[in-house]
């Protein structure tokens, strides 16, 4: 089985989603919905740029990292900041937005709501 859940071909402005990921996303699977939102982030944010796949061992600032940018786009798409309050906890975001616990926790950390 192919290990990539999804990829974006910026030259063709096309997103490729693995078939099982697509069907699970259609069923509301949080991880797979995030994958699709992440790939949409690449498409919308990087289509007019020469972007290479960023790896953890690359020494670049987070905000310059296309993977960080796509993750941030996906988080905002799935969990809009205007719908999050200082009283939220990961479980409340999971219930409200249908995201994974880990995504909710990272979102709240990045917004400075939890440590």
C-alpha atoms as a printed R data frame, in Angstrom:
    type eleno elety resid chain resno       x      y       z
1   ATOM     1    CA   UNK     A     1   0.000  0.000   0.000
2   ATOM     2    CA   UNK     A     2   1.252  3.447  -0.886
3   ATOM     3    CA   UNK     A     3   2.435  5.427   2.141
4   ATOM     4    CA   UNK     A     4   1.393  8.893   0.903
5   ATOM     5    CA   UNK     A     5  -2.086  9.780   2.065
6   ATOM     6    CA   UNK     A     6  -2.219 12.598  -0.440
7   ATOM     7    CA   UNK     A     7  -0.003 14.743  -2.617
8   ATOM     8    CA   UNK     A     8  -0.388 17.938  -4.566
9   ATOM     9    CA   UNK     A     9   1.061 18.473  -8.029
10  ATOM    10    CA   UNK     A    10   1.512 22.233  -8.093
11  ATOM    11    CA   UNK     A    11   2.408 22.259 -11.787
12  ATOM    12    CA   UNK     A    12  -0.869 20.565 -12.721
13  ATOM    13    CA   UNK     A    13  -2.791 22.259  -9.881
14  ATOM    14    CA   UNK     A    14  -4.085 18.827  -8.942
15  ATOM    15    CA   UNK     A    15  -4.539 17.026  -5.635
16  ATOM    16    CA   UNK     A    16  -4.114 13.258  -5.475
17  ATOM    17    CA   UNK     A    17  -5.756 11.510  -2.537
18  ATOM    18    CA   UNK     A    18  -5.288  7.819  -1.886
19  ATOM    19    CA   UNK     A    19  -8.594  6.020  -2.508
20  ATOM    20    CA   UNK     A    20  -8.990  4.651   1.023
21  ATOM    21    CA   UNK     A    21  -8.273  8.122   2.446
22  ATOM    22    CA   UNK     A    22 -10.908  9.623   0.159
23  ATOM    23    CA   UNK     A    23 -13.581  7.152   1.215
24  ATOM    24    CA   UNK     A    24 -12.791  7.519   4.907
25  ATOM    25    CA   UNK     A    25 -12.943 11.314   4.540
26  ATOM    26    CA   UNK     A    26 -16.365 10.932   2.911
27  ATOM    27    CA   UNK     A    27 -17.383  8.973   6.017
28  ATOM    28    CA   UNK     A    28 -16.123 11.803   8.253
29  ATOM    29    CA   UNK     A    29 -12.810 10.327   9.420
30  ATOM    30    CA   UNK     A    30 -11.023 13.221  11.122
31  ATOM    31    CA   UNK     A    31  -7.478 12.261  10.119
32  ATOM    32    CA   UNK     A    32  -8.418 11.869   6.481
33  ATOM    33    CA   UNK     A    33 -10.381 15.136   6.412
34  ATOM    34    CA   UNK     A    34  -7.272 16.868   7.736
35  ATOM    35    CA   UNK     A    35  -5.210 15.259   4.957
36  ATOM    36    CA   UNK     A    36  -7.520 16.679   2.306
37  ATOM    37    CA   UNK     A    37  -7.557 20.119   3.969
38  ATOM    38    CA   UNK     A    38  -3.741 19.984   4.156
39  ATOM    39    CA   UNK     A    39  -3.439 19.236   0.438
40  ATOM    40    CA   UNK     A    40  -5.907 22.051  -0.329
41  ATOM    41    CA   UNK     A    41  -3.553 24.278   1.642
42  ATOM    42    CA   UNK     A    42  -0.690 23.380  -0.676
43  ATOM    43    CA   UNK     A    43  -2.880 24.026  -3.702
44  ATOM    44    CA   UNK     A    44  -4.136 27.430  -2.547
45  ATOM    45    CA   UNK     A    45  -0.959 28.672  -0.873
46  ATOM    46    CA   UNK     A    46   1.777 27.343  -3.123
47  ATOM    47    CA   UNK     A    47   0.445 27.080  -6.682
48  ATOM    48    CA   UNK     A    48   2.337 30.159  -7.856
49  ATOM    49    CA   UNK     A    49   5.563 29.281  -6.056
50  ATOM    50    CA   UNK     A    50   8.463 26.928  -6.577
51  ATOM    51    CA   UNK     A    51   8.002 24.786  -3.460
52  ATOM    52    CA   UNK     A    52   9.885 21.626  -2.601
53  ATOM    53    CA   UNK     A    53   8.687 19.064  -0.084
54  ATOM    54    CA   UNK     A    54   9.996 20.124   3.308
55  ATOM    55    CA   UNK     A    55  11.489 17.518   5.603
56  ATOM    56    CA   UNK     A    56  12.122 17.751   9.332
57  ATOM    57    CA   UNK     A    57  15.899 17.724   8.853
58  ATOM    58    CA   UNK     A    58  15.748 20.896   6.749
59  ATOM    59    CA   UNK     A    59  16.777 23.978   8.716
60  ATOM    60    CA   UNK     A    60  14.097 26.543   7.842
61  ATOM    61    CA   UNK     A    61  11.849 28.764   9.928
62  ATOM    62    CA   UNK     A    62   8.420 27.273  10.660
63  ATOM    63    CA   UNK     A    63   6.531 29.999   8.813
64  ATOM    64    CA   UNK     A    64   8.701 29.397   5.718
65  ATOM    65    CA   UNK     A    65   8.003 25.655   5.781
66  ATOM    66    CA   UNK     A    66   5.339 24.696   3.217
67  ATOM    67    CA   UNK     A    67   4.274 21.730   5.376
68  ATOM    68    CA   UNK     A    68   3.730 24.004   8.394
69  ATOM    69    CA   UNK     A    69   1.831 26.410   6.149
70  ATOM    70    CA   UNK     A    70  -0.415 23.642   4.794
71  ATOM    71    CA   UNK     A    71  -1.065 22.328   8.321
72  ATOM    72    CA   UNK     A    72  -1.941 25.829   9.523
73  ATOM    73    CA   UNK     A    73  -4.279 26.305   6.552
74  ATOM    74    CA   UNK     A    74  -5.966 22.965   7.292
75  ATOM    75    CA   UNK     A    75  -6.373 23.837  10.970
76  ATOM    76    CA   UNK     A    76  -7.996 27.179  10.144
77  ATOM    77    CA   UNK     A    77 -10.238 25.606   7.504
78  ATOM    78    CA   UNK     A    78 -11.436 22.868   9.855
79  ATOM    79    CA   UNK     A    79 -11.359 24.855  13.138
80  ATOM    80    CA   UNK     A    80 -11.838 28.573  12.388
81  ATOM    81    CA   UNK     A    81 -10.277 30.751  15.065
82  ATOM    82    CA   UNK     A    82 -13.405 32.915  15.257
83  ATOM    83    CA   UNK     A    83 -15.326 29.844  16.471
84  ATOM    84    CA   UNK     A    84 -12.828 28.973  19.220
85  ATOM    85    CA   UNK     A    85 -12.934 30.497  22.700
86  ATOM    86    CA   UNK     A    86 -10.479 30.663  25.581
87  ATOM    87    CA   UNK     A    87 -12.651 28.159  27.465
88  ATOM    88    CA   UNK     A    88 -12.271 25.464  24.788
89  ATOM    89    CA   UNK     A    89 -10.465 22.207  25.457
90  ATOM    90    CA   UNK     A    90  -9.456 19.567  22.893
91  ATOM    91    CA   UNK     A    91 -12.610 17.543  23.534
92  ATOM    92    CA   UNK     A    92 -14.843 20.507  22.759
93  ATOM    93    CA   UNK     A    93 -13.130 21.049  19.388
94  ATOM    94    CA   UNK     A    94 -13.369 17.335  18.595
95  ATOM    95    CA   UNK     A    95 -17.104 17.443  19.217
96  ATOM    96    CA   UNK     A    96 -17.750 20.793  17.500
97  ATOM    97    CA   UNK     A    97 -15.606 20.350  14.391
98  ATOM    98    CA   UNK     A    98 -15.220 16.582  13.987
99  ATOM    99    CA   UNK     A    99 -11.424 16.767  14.112
100 ATOM   100    CA   UNK     A   100  -9.003 14.416  15.820
101 ATOM   101    CA   UNK     A   101  -8.030 14.958  19.445
102 ATOM   102    CA   UNK     A   102  -4.411 15.529  18.415
103 ATOM   103    CA   UNK     A   103  -5.374 18.181  15.832
104 ATOM   104    CA   UNK     A   104  -7.571 19.930  18.390
105 ATOM   105    CA   UNK     A   105  -4.802 19.875  20.991
106 ATOM   106    CA   UNK     A   106  -2.232 21.296  18.544
107 ATOM   107    CA   UNK     A   107  -4.686 23.982  17.414
108 ATOM   108    CA   UNK     A   108  -5.336 25.117  20.981
109 ATOM   109    CA   UNK     A   109  -1.602 25.099  21.773
110 ATOM   110    CA   UNK     A   110  -0.828 27.148  18.673
111 ATOM   111    CA   UNK     A   111  -3.515 29.656  19.662
112 ATOM   112    CA   UNK     A   112  -2.052 29.884  23.178
113 ATOM   113    CA   UNK     A   113  -5.231 28.594  24.829
114 ATOM   114    CA   UNK     A   114  -3.569 25.542  26.396
115 ATOM   115    CA   UNK     A   115   0.047 24.654  27.191
